[in-house]
């Protein structure tokens, strides 16, 4: 994919703003003052969970990557990093380890899999940033850090779309309420390139009002190894977040993807998924959260079917979760969550090694951050 002309064209477009942007590179008033340009940050999420029915091993279903061990005291993610930002330069470097890293970064080079983020950026024009390196994904409502999410576990859509990316991104603050981002990436959650193609991404984030946020993100690229036939993938992530009061938060998330079928077949495999999330702040220390969701994958794309012929079978999984949070201080979050999933065909393993269609778990977590 010839992406350099596209990248240069985008830079040219961003540079054609007001004449003042070509001289001393003024910056928005909101970022004029940076009192602490160098900051350190850390996060640790320790957990214990139990599944019903108990699986034959401590591993949870293969399409769950966060808190993916059961009947075991474990660390989901331990993170330590540093960030630097002034009005024209920024960068970050963070290292992490835990069961989330072991599960979600299994295909990465051992030297790279423990990098949470590592990027360098600068401001070439007013209201514009260019960053290059490894950074968190522009796709999805949920992040890899549980403290930032309304529920302890991640939705099926979050677990099966990128948490991280490697490449170059250009961010343009069109207005204080509207931010546009364009990306050239190594691929779909790849640090190291796995073929000769590059992927493209976009993001539009619009704070319509103080209470309403709209996000639209897209991905396009070839996600097959070098020795495979090209199979292009298109993916779009959409979410709407609404906070009618300081206590109530609501979110509607919808993803849809299409990927070219395997060689000797025509058309595309399609998957679509949605989630409705709600959070209510009971008091300064206590909160509850809930999620309802479904995931439908045509011919086992992204989430493979457990049927005898997975490439000819569709996958449909639906479920919900209920969360109770206790924050005795801003740096500590204690959480308890119950979750249930149901598939339209036997998908989940149990101790007898027989597949069943129903699945439930109970997970507890203590997380600290600074």
Buried (B, 14 or more C-beta within 10 A) or exposed (E): BEBEEBBEEBBEEBEEBEEEBEEEBBBEEEBEEEEEEEEEEBBBBBBBBEBBBBBEEBBBBEBBBBBBBBEEEBBBBBBBBEBBBEBEEBBBBBBBBBBBBBBBBEEBEEEEBBBBBBBBBBBBBBBBBBBBBBBBBBBBBBBBBBBEBBBBBBBBBBBBBBBBBBBBBBBBBEEEEBBBBBBBBBBBBBBEBBBEBBBBBBBBBBBEEEEEBBBBBBBBBBBBEEEEEEBBBBBBBBBBBBBEEEEEBBBBBBBBBBBBBBEEEEEBBBBBBBBBBBBBBEEEEEBBBBBBBBBBBBBBBBBBBBBEEEBEBBBBBBBBBBBBBBBEEEEBBBBBBBBBBBBBBBBBBBEEEEBBBBBBBBBBBBBBBE
